[in-house]
Amino acid sequence: MSRLLMGTAEMRLRLGDISRQRVYQLTQRKDWPAPYDDLIQGRVWKRQDIEAWVRRHRPDLADPGNTSTEE
């Protein structure tokens, strides 16, 4: 998978090795980014959208070197 996209497995690791159920809960939030695409293996999100969400809602997990808005 492209480094520009994240699936649920990548999000689980990025958000502190959270459960699949927790990822599902997060993706149902109104403030969660919309998926970029819906593939056979599942939805994928733009990494930049997930990182922006992390900076706003989980600053303790924010990567200070990852502030790029590049697509």
DSSP file (Angstrom, degrees, kcal/mol; ACC not computed):
  #  RESIDUE AA STRUCTURE BP1 BP2  ACC     N-H-->O    O-->H-N    N-H-->O    O-->H-N    TCO  KAPPA ALPHA  PHI   PSI    X-CA   Y-CA   Z-CA
    1    1 A M              0   0    0      0, 0.0     6,-0.0     0, 0.0     0, 0.0   0.000 360.0 360.0 360.0 144.1    0.0    0.0    0.0
    2    2 A S    >   -     0   0    0      1,-0.1     3,-1.3     2,-0.1     0, 0.0  -0.208 360.0-126.7 -59.3 147.7    1.2    3.5   -0.8
    3    3 A R  T 3  S+     0   0    0      1,-0.2    -1,-0.1     3,-0.1    44,-0.0   0.653 110.6  63.7 -68.6 -13.7    2.8    5.5    1.9
    4    4 A L  T 3  S+     0   0    0     43,-0.1    43,-3.0    42,-0.1    44,-0.4   0.603 101.8  57.4 -85.0 -11.7    0.3    8.2    1.1
    5    5 A L  E <   -A   46   0A   0     -3,-1.3     2,-0.4    41,-0.3    41,-0.2  -0.851  64.9-158.5-120.7 155.0   -2.6    5.9    2.2
    6    6 A M  E     -A   45   0A   0     39,-2.7    39,-2.8    -2,-0.3     2,-0.2  -0.998   2.3-165.6-133.1 135.1   -3.5    4.1    5.4
    7    7 A G     >  -     0   0    0     -2,-0.4     4,-2.1    37,-0.2     5,-0.2  -0.417  48.4 -84.9-100.0-174.0   -5.8    1.1    6.0
    8    8 A T  H  > S+     0   0    0     35,-0.4     4,-2.4     1,-0.2     5,-0.1   0.849 126.9  56.2 -65.4 -33.7   -7.1    0.0    9.3
    9    9 A A  H  > S+     0   0    0      2,-0.2     4,-1.7     1,-0.2    -1,-0.2   0.925 109.7  45.5 -64.7 -42.6   -4.0   -2.0   10.1
   10   10 A E  H  > S+     0   0    0      1,-0.2     4,-2.7     2,-0.2    -1,-0.2   0.885 112.4  51.6 -66.8 -37.9   -1.8    1.0    9.6
   11   11 A M  H  X S+     0   0    0     -4,-2.1     4,-2.3     2,-0.2     7,-0.2   0.895 104.9  56.4 -66.0 -38.4   -4.1    3.1   11.7
   12   12 A R  H  <>S+     0   0    0     -4,-2.4     6,-1.5     1,-0.2     5,-1.4   0.934 113.4  40.3 -57.1 -46.1   -4.1    0.6   14.5
   13   13 A L  H ><5S+     0   0    0     -4,-1.7     3,-1.5     4,-0.2     4,-0.3   0.913 114.1  52.6 -69.4 -42.5   -0.3    0.8   14.7
   14   14 A R  H 3<5S+     0   0    0     -4,-2.7    -2,-0.2     1,-0.3    -1,-0.2   0.835 108.3  51.6 -63.9 -32.7   -0.2    4.6   14.2
   15   15 A L  T 3<5S-     0   0    0     -4,-2.3    -1,-0.3    -5,-0.2    -2,-0.2   0.163 135.3 -77.0 -95.4  19.2   -2.7    5.2   17.1
   16   16 A G  T < 5S-     0   0    0     -3,-1.5    -3,-0.2     1,-0.1    -2,-0.2   0.817  78.8 -63.0  97.2  34.2   -0.8    3.1   19.6
   17   17 A D  S   <S+     0   0    0     -5,-1.4    -4,-0.2    -4,-0.3    -5,-0.1   0.935  81.2 175.6  57.0  50.7   -1.6   -0.5   18.7
   18   18 A I        -     0   0    0     -6,-1.5    -1,-0.1    -7,-0.2    -2,-0.1  -0.341  32.4 -90.6 -82.0 167.7   -5.3   -0.1   19.4
   19   19 A S     >  -     0   0    0      1,-0.1     4,-2.0    -2,-0.1    -1,-0.1  -0.273  27.8-115.0 -76.1 162.6   -7.9   -2.8   18.7
   20   20 A R  H  > S+     0   0    0      1,-0.2     4,-2.5     2,-0.2     5,-0.2   0.879 118.9  55.9 -61.6 -37.9   -9.8   -3.3   15.5
   21   21 A Q  H  > S+     0   0    0      1,-0.2     4,-2.4     2,-0.2    -1,-0.2   0.897 105.8  50.1 -63.1 -39.6  -13.0   -2.4   17.4
   22   22 A R  H  > S+     0   0    0      2,-0.2     4,-2.5     1,-0.2    -1,-0.2   0.899 109.0  51.7 -66.7 -39.8  -11.5    0.9   18.5
   23   23 A V  H  X S+     0   0    0     -4,-2.0     4,-2.6     2,-0.2    -2,-0.2   0.936 109.6  50.6 -60.1 -45.1  -10.5    1.7   14.9
   24   24 A Y  H  X S+     0   0    0     -4,-2.5     4,-0.9     1,-0.2    -2,-0.2   0.927 109.9  50.1 -58.2 -45.4  -14.1    1.0   13.8
   25   25 A Q  H >< S+     0   0    0     -4,-2.4     3,-0.8     1,-0.2     4,-0.4   0.917 111.3  48.8 -59.3 -44.0  -15.4    3.3   16.6
   26   26 A L  H >< S+     0   0    0     -4,-2.5     3,-1.6     1,-0.2    -1,-0.2   0.916 106.9  54.6 -62.9 -43.0  -13.1    6.1   15.5
   27   27 A T  H 3< S+     0   0    0     -4,-2.6    -1,-0.2     1,-0.3    -2,-0.2   0.655 103.7  57.7 -68.9 -13.1  -14.0    5.7   11.8
   28   28 A Q  T << S+     0   0    0     -4,-0.9    -1,-0.3    -3,-0.8    -2,-0.2   0.538  82.7 109.5 -90.4  -8.6  -17.7    6.2   12.8
   29   29 A R  S X  S-     0   0    0     -3,-1.6     3,-1.1    -4,-0.4    -3,-0.0  -0.370  73.9-130.8 -68.2 146.4  -17.1    9.5   14.5
   30   30 A K  T 3  S+     0   0    0      1,-0.2    -1,-0.1    -2,-0.1    -4,-0.0   0.782 108.4  52.3 -67.1 -26.5  -18.4   12.6   12.7
   31   31 A D  T 3  S+     0   0    0     -5,-0.1    -1,-0.2     2,-0.1     3,-0.1   0.412  85.5 106.9 -91.8   3.2  -15.1   14.3   13.0
   32   32 A W  S <  S-     0   0    0     -3,-1.1    18,-0.1    -6,-0.2    -5,-0.0  -0.597  81.7-100.4 -80.0 142.0  -13.1   11.4   11.4
   33   33 A P        -     0   0    0      0, 0.0    -1,-0.1     0, 0.0     3,-0.1  -0.246  38.5-106.6 -60.3 147.7  -11.9   12.0    7.9
   34   34 A A        -     0   0    0      1,-0.1    12,-0.4    -3,-0.1    15,-0.1  -0.452  43.8 -96.3 -69.5 147.0  -13.9   10.5    5.0
   35   35 A P        -     0   0    0      0, 0.0    10,-0.3     0, 0.0     3,-0.1  -0.323  20.7-142.6 -63.4 148.9  -12.2    7.5    3.4
   36   36 A Y  S    S-     0   0    0      8,-2.6     2,-0.3     1,-0.3     9,-0.2   0.864  79.6  -9.4 -76.7 -39.3  -10.2    8.1    0.2
   37   37 A D  E     -B   44   0B   0      7,-1.6     7,-2.3     2,-0.0     2,-0.6  -0.984  57.5-130.1-156.8 159.5  -11.4    4.9   -1.4
   38   38 A D  E     -B   43   0B   0     -2,-0.3     5,-0.2     5,-0.2     2,-0.1  -0.932  35.6-178.9-118.2 103.9  -13.3    1.7   -0.6
   39   39 A L  E >   -B   42   0B   0      3,-2.2     3,-1.1    -2,-0.6    -2,-0.0  -0.436  44.1-100.7 -98.1 171.6  -11.3   -1.3   -1.9
   40   40 A I  T 3  S+     0   0    0      1,-0.3     3,-0.1    -2,-0.1    -1,-0.1   0.890 125.7  48.8 -57.5 -39.9  -12.1   -5.0   -1.8
   41   41 A Q  T 3  S-     0   0    0      1,-0.3    -1,-0.3   -34,-0.0     2,-0.2   0.528 128.1 -83.0 -80.5  -5.2   -9.8   -5.3    1.2
   42   42 A G  E <   -B   39   0B   0     -3,-1.1    -3,-2.2   -35,-0.1    -1,-0.3  -0.749  62.4 -37.2 132.5-179.4  -11.4   -2.4    3.0
   43   43 A R  E     -B   38   0B   0     -5,-0.2   -35,-0.4    -2,-0.2     2,-0.3  -0.401  46.7-158.9 -77.0 153.5  -11.4    1.3    3.2
   44   44 A V  E     -B   37   0B   0     -7,-2.3    -8,-2.6   -37,-0.1    -7,-1.6  -0.976   2.4-157.5-131.9 149.2   -8.3    3.5    2.9
   45   45 A W  E     -A    6   0A   0    -39,-2.8   -39,-2.7    -2,-0.3     2,-0.3  -0.872  30.9 -98.1-122.1 154.0   -7.7    7.0    4.1
   46   46 A K  E >>  -A    5   0A   0    -12,-0.4     4,-1.8    -2,-0.3     3,-0.5  -0.580  29.4-136.5 -69.1 131.2   -5.2    9.6    3.1
   47   47 A R  H 3> S+     0   0    0    -43,-3.0     4,-2.9    -2,-0.3     5,-0.2   0.885 104.0  57.3 -56.4 -40.8   -2.3    9.6    5.5
   48   48 A Q  H 3> S+     0   0    0    -44,-0.4     4,-2.0     1,-0.2    -1,-0.2   0.858 105.3  50.9 -62.9 -34.3   -2.3   13.4    5.7
   49   49 A D  H <> S+     0   0    0     -3,-0.5     4,-2.0     2,-0.2    -1,-0.2   0.905 112.0  46.4 -68.2 -40.9   -6.0   13.4    6.7
   50   50 A I  H  X S+     0   0    0     -4,-1.8     4,-2.6     2,-0.2    -2,-0.2   0.918 112.2  50.6 -67.3 -42.8   -5.3   10.9    9.5
   51   51 A E  H  X S+     0   0    0     -4,-2.9     4,-2.4     1,-0.2    -1,-0.2   0.884 109.1  51.6 -62.9 -38.0   -2.2   12.9   10.7
   52   52 A A  H  X S+     0   0    0     -4,-2.0     4,-1.8    -5,-0.2    -1,-0.2   0.910 110.2  49.2 -64.2 -41.0   -4.3   16.1   10.8
   53   53 A W  H  X S+     0   0    0     -4,-2.0     4,-3.1     2,-0.2     5,-0.5   0.922 110.4  50.9 -62.6 -43.8   -6.9   14.3   12.9
   54   54 A V  H  X S+     0   0    0     -4,-2.6     4,-2.6     1,-0.2     7,-0.3   0.923 108.4  51.6 -60.0 -45.6   -4.2   13.1   15.2
   55   55 A R  H  < S+     0   0    0     -4,-2.4    -1,-0.2     1,-0.2    -2,-0.2   0.874 117.5  39.5 -60.3 -37.2   -2.7   16.6   15.6
   56   56 A R  H  < S+     0   0    0     -4,-1.8    -2,-0.2    -5,-0.2    -1,-0.2   0.896 131.6  21.7 -78.4 -41.5   -6.1   18.0   16.5
   57   57 A H  H  < S+     0   0    0     -4,-3.1    -3,-0.2     1,-0.2    -2,-0.2   0.664 133.4  28.9-108.1 -19.6   -7.5   15.2   18.7
   58   58 A R    >X  +     0   0    0     -4,-2.6     3,-2.7    -5,-0.5     4,-0.5  -0.429  60.3 162.0-138.5  61.4   -4.5   13.2   20.0
   59   59 A P  G >4 S+     0   0    0      0, 0.0     3,-0.8     0, 0.0    -1,-0.1   0.746  72.8  69.2 -57.8 -23.0   -1.6   15.7   20.2
   60   60 A D  G 34 S+     0   0    0      1,-0.2    -5,-0.1    -6,-0.1    -6,-0.0   0.740 105.6  41.1 -65.7 -20.9    0.2   13.3   22.5
   61   61 A L  G <4 S+     0   0    0     -3,-2.7    -1,-0.2    -7,-0.3    -6,-0.1   0.440  88.8 123.1-102.5  -2.8    0.6   11.0   19.5
   62   62 A A    <<  -     0   0    0     -3,-0.8     3,-0.1    -4,-0.5   -10,-0.0  -0.312  59.9-135.2 -65.6 140.9    1.4   13.7   16.9
   63   63 A D    >   -     0   0    0      3,-0.2     3,-2.6     1,-0.1    -1,-0.1  -0.866   9.5-154.3 -94.9 109.0    4.7   13.4   15.0
   64   64 A P  T 3  S+     0   0    0      0, 0.0     3,-0.2     0, 0.0    -1,-0.1   0.750  94.1  54.6 -60.1 -22.4    6.2   16.9   15.1
   65   65 A G  T 3  S+     0   0    0      1,-0.2     2,-0.5     2,-0.1     3,-0.2   0.445  94.9  73.7 -87.8   0.6    8.1   16.1   11.9
   66   66 A N    <   +     0   0    0     -3,-2.6    -3,-0.2     1,-0.2    -1,-0.2  -0.588  50.5 119.5-116.8  69.2    5.0   15.1   10.0
   67   67 A T        +     0   0    0     -2,-0.5    -1,-0.2    -3,-0.2    -2,-0.1   0.238  38.7 131.7-111.5  10.9    3.2   18.4    9.3
   68   68 A S        -     0   0    0     -3,-0.2    -2,-0.0     1,-0.1    -3,-0.0  -0.332  41.6-167.1 -66.9 142.7    3.2   18.1    5.5
   69   69 A T        +     0   0    0     -2,-0.0    -1,-0.1   -17,-0.0     2,-0.1   0.176  46.5 133.1-107.9  12.6    0.0   18.7    3.6
   70   70 A E              0   0    0      1,-0.1   -22,-0.1   -22,-0.0    -2,-0.0  -0.373 360.0 360.0 -66.2 138.8    1.6   17.1    0.5
   71   71 A E              0   0    0     -2,-0.1    -1,-0.1   -24,-0.1   -24,-0.1   0.422 360.0 360.0 -94.2 360.0   -0.4   14.6   -1.4
